[in-house]
């Protein structure tokens, strides 16, 4: 299982990504690593149409930021 703590810390998220066989870019921030993990573990299971909320702002810079958490859209 993947925990929120693993996804909230860049070092832990990178370690998790590597355990899953994902190789994030060297300069990737937390949002990009979270997105890489999401795409690898969840995206293929989604049925269309599906709306994803609280997506990392880092990979969606033109989207409106969340009022409660500016790190997500």
MOPAC internal coordinates of N, CA, C and O (Angstrom, degrees):
PM7 1SCF
backbone

  N    0.0000 0     0.00 0     0.00 0    0    0    0
  C    1.4453 1     0.00 0     0.00 0    1    0    0
  C    1.5214 1   110.43 1     0.00 0    2    1    0
  O    1.2310 1   121.29 1   -32.39 1    3    2    1
  N    1.2982 1   115.14 1   147.61 1    3    2    1
  C    1.4576 1   122.05 1   177.97 1    5    3    2
  C    1.5238 1   107.79 1  -100.49 1    6    5    3
  O    1.2310 1   120.68 1   -48.57 1    7    6    5
  N    1.3340 1   116.30 1   131.43 1    7    6    5
  C    1.4630 1   120.50 1  -178.19 1    9    7    6
  C    1.5256 1   110.93 1  -102.96 1   10    9    7
  O    1.2310 1   121.17 1   -20.57 1   11   10    9
  N    1.3306 1   115.37 1   159.43 1   11   10    9
  C    1.4612 1   121.07 1   176.73 1   13   11   10
  C    1.5260 1   110.42 1   -61.69 1   14   13   11
  O    1.2310 1   120.26 1   144.43 1   15   14   13
  N    1.3225 1   117.10 1   -35.57 1   15   14   13
  C    1.4638 1   120.73 1   179.67 1   17   15   14
  C    1.5248 1   110.95 1   -61.68 1   18   17   15
  O    1.2310 1   120.36 1   140.08 1   19   18   17
  N    1.3209 1   116.92 1   -39.92 1   19   18   17
  C    1.4609 1   120.56 1   178.79 1   21   19   18
  C    1.5236 1   111.24 1   -64.93 1   22   21   19
  O    1.2310 1   120.41 1   145.80 1   23   22   21
  N    1.3215 1   116.83 1   -34.20 1   23   22   21
  C    1.4580 1   120.72 1  -177.41 1   25   23   22
  C    1.5189 1   113.15 1   -87.36 1   26   25   23
  O    1.2310 1   119.88 1   171.23 1   27   26   25
  N    1.3272 1   117.83 1    -8.77 1   27   26   25
  C    1.4620 1   121.79 1  -177.03 1   29   27   26
  C    1.5173 1   113.11 1   -94.64 1   30   29   27
  O    1.2310 1   120.19 1   170.42 1   31   30   29
  N    1.3049 1   117.24 1    -9.58 1   31   30   29
  C    1.4597 1   122.20 1  -176.47 1   33   31   30
  C    1.5242 1   108.81 1  -123.52 1   34   33   31
  O    1.2310 1   120.35 1   -51.62 1   35   34   33
  N    1.3277 1   116.94 1   128.38 1   35   34   33
  C    1.4650 1   120.81 1  -176.18 1   37   35   34
  C    1.5220 1   112.37 1   -59.03 1   38   37   35
  O    1.2310 1   119.76 1   135.78 1   39   38   37
  N    1.3165 1   118.06 1   -44.22 1   39   38   37
  C    1.4647 1   120.99 1  -178.98 1   41   39   38
  C    1.5245 1   111.18 1   -62.72 1   42   41   39
  O    1.2310 1   120.53 1   134.51 1   43   42   41
  N    1.3313 1   116.59 1   -45.49 1   43   42   41
  C    1.4634 1   120.17 1   179.51 1   45   43   42
  C    1.5270 1   111.45 1   -67.89 1   46   45   43
  O    1.2310 1   120.58 1   141.52 1   47   46   45
  N    1.3345 1   116.50 1   -38.48 1   47   46   45
  C    1.4646 1   120.07 1   179.43 1   49   47   46
  C    1.5263 1   110.40 1   -65.38 1   50   49   47
  O    1.2310 1   120.14 1   139.32 1   51   50   49
  N    1.3235 1   117.34 1   -40.68 1   51   50   49
  C    1.4740 1   120.32 1   177.45 1   53   51   50
  C    1.5309 1   110.59 1   -63.60 1   54   53   51
  O    1.2310 1   120.48 1   137.99 1   55   54   53
  N    1.3281 1   116.68 1   -42.01 1   55   54   53
  C    1.4684 1   120.45 1   178.87 1   57   55   54
  C    1.5253 1   110.38 1   -63.00 1   58   57   55
  O    1.2310 1   120.25 1   138.06 1   59   58   57
  N    1.3235 1   117.13 1   -41.94 1   59   58   57
  C    1.4618 1   121.40 1   177.66 1   61   59   58
  C    1.5220 1   110.47 1   -63.41 1   62   61   59
  O    1.2310 1   120.49 1   135.46 1   63   62   61
  N    1.3154 1   116.66 1   -44.54 1   63   62   61
  C    1.4651 1   120.41 1   179.26 1   65   63   62
  C    1.5276 1   110.37 1   -58.10 1   66   65   63
  O    1.2310 1   120.49 1   135.64 1   67   66   65
  N    1.3053 1   116.67 1   -44.36 1   67   66   65
  C    1.4636 1   120.06 1   179.63 1   69   67   66
  C    1.5237 1   111.45 1   -64.45 1   70   69   67
  O    1.2310 1   120.09 1   142.11 1   71   70   69
  N    1.3427 1   117.43 1   -37.89 1   71   70   69
  C    1.4704 1   121.01 1   176.62 1   73   71   70
  C    1.5226 1   110.92 1   -62.06 1   74   73   71
  O    1.2310 1   120.80 1   147.57 1   75   74   73
  N    1.3364 1   116.08 1   -32.43 1   75   74   73
  C    1.4621 1   121.39 1  -179.43 1   77   75   74
  C    1.5281 1   112.64 1   -84.99 1   78   77   75
  O    1.2310 1   120.64 1   178.42 1   79   78   77
  N    1.3353 1   116.39 1    -1.58 1   79   78   77
  C    1.4586 1   120.28 1   179.95 1   81   79   78
  C    1.5141 1   113.81 1    85.55 1   82   81   79
  O    1.2310 1   120.50 1  -162.70 1   83   82   81
  N    1.3192 1   116.65 1    17.30 1   83   82   81
  C    1.4650 1   122.44 1   179.31 1   85   83   82
  C    1.5199 1   107.70 1   -97.72 1   86   85   83
  O    1.2310 1   120.57 1   -43.21 1   87   86   85
  N    1.3204 1   116.51 1   136.79 1   87   86   85
  C    1.4614 1   120.86 1   178.39 1   89   87   86
  C    1.5296 1   108.98 1  -116.32 1   90   89   87
  O    1.2310 1   120.27 1   -90.33 1   91   90   89
  N    1.3560 1   117.09 1    89.67 1   91   90   89
  C    1.4664 1   119.51 1   179.10 1   93   91   90
  C    1.5279 1   110.75 1   -65.31 1   94   93   91
  O    1.2310 1   120.55 1   -27.70 1   95   94   93
  N    1.3223 1   116.56 1   152.30 1   95   94   93
  C    1.4614 1   120.70 1   175.47 1   97   95   94
  C    1.5228 1   109.53 1   -58.69 1   98   97   95
  O    1.2310 1   120.58 1   -30.50 1   99   98   97
  N    1.3169 1   116.50 1   149.50 1   99   98   97
  C    1.4635 1   121.27 1  -176.88 1  101   99   98
  C    1.5240 1   112.33 1   -57.38 1  102  101   99
  O    1.2310 1   119.70 1   142.32 1  103  102  101
  N    1.3197 1   118.18 1   -37.68 1  103  102  101
  C    1.4555 1   121.49 1  -177.80 1  105  103  102
  C    1.5148 1   114.62 1   -92.56 1  106  105  103
  O    1.2310 1   119.98 1  -172.75 1  107  106  105
  N    1.3217 1   117.64 1     7.25 1  107  106  105
  C    1.4657 1   121.00 1  -177.07 1  109  107  106
  C    1.5221 1   110.97 1   -66.36 1  110  109  107
  O    1.2310 1   121.10 1   -44.62 1  111  110  109
  N    1.3164 1   115.50 1   135.38 1  111  110  109
  C    1.4543 1   121.42 1   176.33 1  113  111  110
  C    1.5174 1   110.80 1   -86.46 1  114  113  111
  O    1.2310 1   121.36 1     2.55 1  115  114  113
  N    1.3172 1   115.01 1  -177.45 1  115  114  113
  C    1.4574 1   120.65 1  -177.04 1  117  115  114
  C    1.5235 1   112.04 1   -58.76 1  118  117  115
  O    1.2310 1   119.94 1   136.30 1  119  118  117
  N    1.3208 1   117.71 1   -43.70 1  119  118  117
  C    1.4639 1   120.73 1  -178.98 1  121  119  118
  C    1.5120 1   112.87 1   -60.72 1  122  121  119
  O    1.2310 1   120.44 1   139.76 1  123  122  121
  N    1.3236 1   116.77 1   -40.24 1  123  122  121
  C    1.4637 1   120.13 1   179.24 1  125  123  122
  C    1.5220 1   110.96 1   -68.64 1  126  125  123
  O    1.2310 1   120.02 1   139.29 1  127  126  125
  N    1.3224 1   117.57 1   -40.71 1  127  126  125
  C    1.4670 1   120.73 1   178.76 1  129  127  126
  C    1.5310 1   109.86 1   -65.44 1  130  129  127
  O    1.2310 1   120.52 1   138.29 1  131  130  129
  N    1.3358 1   116.60 1   -41.71 1  131  130  129
  C    1.4669 1   119.88 1   176.34 1  133  131  130
  C    1.5289 1   110.58 1   -59.17 1  134  133  131
  O    1.2310 1   120.57 1   137.06 1  135  134  133
  N    1.3210 1   116.51 1   -42.94 1  135  134  133
  C    1.4627 1   120.96 1   179.73 1  137  135  134
  C    1.5171 1   110.96 1   -64.87 1  138  137  135
  O    1.2310 1   120.06 1   138.14 1  139  138  137
  N    1.3163 1   117.48 1   -41.86 1  139  138  137
  C    1.4671 1   120.96 1   177.84 1  141  139  138
  C    1.5325 1   110.52 1   -59.57 1  142  141  139
  O    1.2310 1   120.56 1   136.34 1  143  142  141
  N    1.3297 1   116.53 1   -43.66 1  143  142  141
  C    1.4691 1   120.85 1   179.31 1  145  143  142
  C    1.5266 1   110.07 1   -65.06 1  146  145  143
  O    1.2310 1   120.36 1   135.94 1  147  146  145
  N    1.3302 1   116.93 1   -44.06 1  147  146  145
  C    1.4672 1   121.38 1   178.71 1  149  147  146
  C    1.5257 1   110.82 1   -59.21 1  150  149  147
  O    1.2310 1   120.58 1   132.19 1  151  150  149
  N    1.3190 1   116.49 1   -47.81 1  151  150  149
  C    1.4645 1   120.14 1  -178.55 1  153  151  150
  C    1.5269 1   111.52 1   -63.00 1  154  153  151
  O    1.2310 1   120.45 1   145.63 1  155  154  153
  N    1.3065 1   116.74 1   -34.37 1  155  154  153
  C    1.4682 1   121.09 1  -178.45 1  157  155  154
  C    1.5296 1   112.68 1   -77.25 1  158  157  155
  O    1.2310 1   120.44 1   143.89 1  159  158  157
  N    1.3334 1   116.76 1   -36.11 1  159  158  157
  C    1.4673 1   119.66 1  -171.98 1  161  159  158
  C    1.5260 1   115.10 1  -103.17 1  162  161  159
  O    1.2310 1   119.66 1   154.33 1  163  162  161
  N    1.3306 1   118.25 1   -25.67 1  163  162  161
  C    1.4649 1   120.32 1  -171.18 1  165  163  162
  C    1.5220 1   113.85 1  -119.02 1  166  165  163
  O    1.2310 1   120.40 1   135.90 1  167  166  165
  N    1.3097 1   116.85 1   -44.10 1  167  166  165
  C    1.4667 1   121.13 1  -168.43 1  169  167  166
  C    1.5287 1   113.65 1   -51.48 1  170  169  167
  O    1.2310 1   119.74 1   139.58 1  171  170  169
  N    1.3042 1   118.11 1   -40.42 1  171  170  169
  C    1.4674 1   120.72 1  -177.92 1  173  171  170
  C    1.5318 1   112.73 1   -68.87 1  174  173  171
  O    1.2310 1   119.99 1   166.81 1  175  174  173
  N    1.3246 1   117.62 1   -13.19 1  175  174  173
  C    1.4699 1   121.77 1  -179.92 1  177  175  174
  C    1.5317 1   113.17 1   -94.13 1  178  177  175
  O    1.2310 1   119.99 1   171.28 1  179  178  177
  N    1.3112 1   117.62 1    -8.72 1  179  178  177
  C    1.4587 1   121.12 1  -175.99 1  181  179  178
  C    1.5169 1   111.19 1   -77.15 1  182  181  179
  O    1.2310 1   121.49 1   -37.20 1  183  182  181
  N    1.3179 1   114.75 1   142.80 1  183  182  181
  C    1.4539 1   120.95 1   175.20 1  185  183  182
  C    1.5247 1   108.28 1   -99.09 1  186  185  183
  O    1.2310 1   120.28 1   -37.38 1  187  186  185
  N    1.3065 1   117.06 1   142.62 1  187  186  185
  C    1.4649 1   121.15 1  -177.85 1  189  187  186
  C    1.5034 1   110.68 1   -84.27 1  190  189  187
  O    1.2310 1   118.07 1   -30.99 1  191  190  189
  N    1.2942 1   121.28 1   149.01 1  191  190  189
  C    1.4645 1   125.17 1   -16.37 1  193  191  190
  C    1.5345 1   110.92 1   -80.35 1  194  193  191
  O    1.2310 1   121.03 1   -32.88 1  195  194  193
  N    1.3015 1   115.63 1   147.12 1  195  194  193
  C    1.4588 1   121.71 1   179.46 1  197  195  194
  C    1.5204 1   108.31 1  -135.11 1  198  197  195
  O    1.2310 1   120.24 1   -47.25 1  199  198  197
  N    1.3079 1   117.15 1   132.75 1  199  198  197
  C    1.4533 1   121.83 1   176.35 1  201  199  198
  C    1.5238 1   108.43 1   -99.67 1  202  201  199
  O    1.2310 1   120.94 1   -53.98 1  203  202  201
  N    1.3087 1   115.80 1   126.02 1  203  202  201
  C    1.4613 1   121.76 1   177.59 1  205  203  202
  C    1.5214 1   107.03 1  -100.26 1  206  205  203
  O    1.2310 1   120.44 1   -55.95 1  207  206  205
  N    1.3169 1   116.77 1   124.05 1  207  206  205
  C    1.4634 1   120.69 1   178.54 1  209  207  206
  C    1.5219 1   109.24 1  -108.69 1  210  209  207
  O    1.2310 1   121.21 1   -18.22 1  211  210  209
  N    1.3101 1   115.30 1   161.78 1  211  210  209
  C    1.4594 1   123.04 1  -179.42 1  213  211  210
  C    1.5258 1   111.43 1    57.50 1  214  213  211
  O    1.2310 1   121.31 1  -132.00 1  215  214  213
  N    1.3124 1   115.10 1    48.00 1  215  214  213
  C    1.4542 1   123.41 1   177.56 1  217  215  214
  C    1.5240 1   108.02 1   -79.88 1  218  217  215
  O    1.2310 1   118.63 1   -37.19 1  219  218  217
  N    1.3302 1   120.22 1   142.81 1  219  218  217
  C    1.4637 1   121.30 1  -177.80 1  221  219  218
  C    1.5342 1   112.45 1   -57.52 1  222  221  219
  O    1.2310 1   120.70 1   -49.79 1  223  222  221
  N    1.3200 1   116.27 1   130.21 1  223  222  221
  C    1.4600 1   122.19 1   179.37 1  225  223  222
  C    1.5245 1   111.13 1   -60.75 1  226  225  223
  O    1.2310 1   120.36 1   146.67 1  227  226  225
  N    1.3071 1   116.92 1   -33.33 1  227  226  225
  C    1.4675 1   121.63 1  -178.16 1  229  227  226
  C    1.5291 1   112.30 1   -55.18 1  230  229  227
  O    1.2310 1   120.04 1   144.91 1  231  230  229
  N    1.3087 1   117.54 1   -35.09 1  231  230  229
  C    1.4687 1   120.70 1  -178.35 1  233  231  230
  C    1.5231 1   112.15 1  -100.89 1  234  233  231
  O    1.2310 1   120.20 1  -179.47 1  235  234  233
  N    1.3257 1   117.23 1     0.53 1  235  234  233
  C    1.4653 1   122.75 1   178.95 1  237  235  234
  C    1.5298 1   109.05 1  -137.55 1  238  237  235
  O    1.2310 1   119.68 1  -121.33 1  239  238  237
  N    1.3323 1   118.22 1    58.67 1  239  238  237
  C    1.4615 1   121.06 1  -170.41 1  241  239  238
  C    1.5293 1   115.10 1   -63.77 1  242  241  239
  O    1.2310 1   119.44 1   157.48 1  243  242  241
  N    1.3254 1   118.67 1   -22.52 1  243  242  241
  C    1.4593 1   120.19 1  -178.60 1  245  243  242
  C    1.5237 1   112.98 1   -90.90 1  246  245  243
  O    1.2310 1   120.12 1   173.89 1  247  246  245
  N    1.3078 1   117.38 1    -6.11 1  247  246  245
  C    1.4639 1   121.31 1   179.01 1  249  247  246
  C    1.5230 1   110.49 1   -78.64 1  250  249  247
  O    1.2310 1   121.07 1   -25.49 1  251  250  249
  N    1.3152 1   115.57 1   154.51 1  251  250  249
  C    1.4595 1   121.01 1   178.24 1  253  251  250
  C    1.5283 1   109.68 1   -68.51 1  254  253  251
  O    1.2310 1   120.93 1   -48.34 1  255  254  253
  N    1.3250 1   115.84 1   131.66 1  255  254  253
  C    1.4660 1   120.71 1   179.26 1  257  255  254
  C    1.5240 1   111.06 1   -73.35 1  258  257  255
  O    1.2310 1   121.32 1   -30.53 1  259  258  257
  N    1.3189 1   115.08 1   149.47 1  259  258  257
  C    1.4595 1   122.36 1   178.29 1  261  259  258
  C    1.5304 1   109.16 1   -67.49 1  262  261  259
  O    1.2310 1   120.13 1   -43.30 1  263  262  261
  N    1.3282 1   117.37 1   136.70 1  263  262  261
  C    1.4672 1   121.30 1  -179.56 1  265  263  262
  C    1.5256 1   112.45 1   -63.61 1  266  265  263
  O    1.2310 1   120.01 1   146.19 1  267  266  265
  N    1.3205 1   117.58 1   -33.81 1  267  266  265
  C    1.4612 1   121.63 1  -177.19 1  269  267  266
  C    1.5228 1   113.41 1   -88.57 1  270  269  267
  O    1.2310 1   120.22 1   153.79 1  271  270  269
  N    1.3243 1   117.19 1   -26.21 1  271  270  269
  C    1.4615 1   121.48 1  -177.44 1  273  271  270
  C    1.5247 1   108.91 1  -145.04 1  274  273  271
  O    1.2310 1   119.48 1   -78.79 1  275  274  273
  N    1.3326 1   118.60 1   101.21 1  275  274  273
  C    1.4625 1   121.20 1  -176.47 1  277  275  274
  C    1.5316 1   114.26 1   -68.45 1  278  277  275
  O    1.2310 1   119.83 1   173.76 1  279  278  277
  N    1.3324 1   117.92 1    -6.24 1  279  278  277
  C    1.4605 1   120.74 1   178.28 1  281  279  278
  C    1.5185 1   112.32 1   -79.32 1  282  281  279
  O    1.2310 1   120.48 1   169.44 1  283  282  281
  N    1.3424 1   116.69 1   -10.56 1  283  282  281
  C    1.4639 1   120.90 1   179.37 1  285  283  282
  C    1.5222 1   109.66 1  -128.33 1  286  285  283
  O    1.2310 1   121.33 1   -19.54 1  287  286  285
  N    1.3378 1   115.06 1   160.46 1  287  286  285
  C    1.4671 1   119.89 1   179.96 1  289  287  286
  C    1.5081 1   110.32 1   -95.95 1  290  289  287
  O    1.2310 1   120.10 1   180.00 1  291  290  289

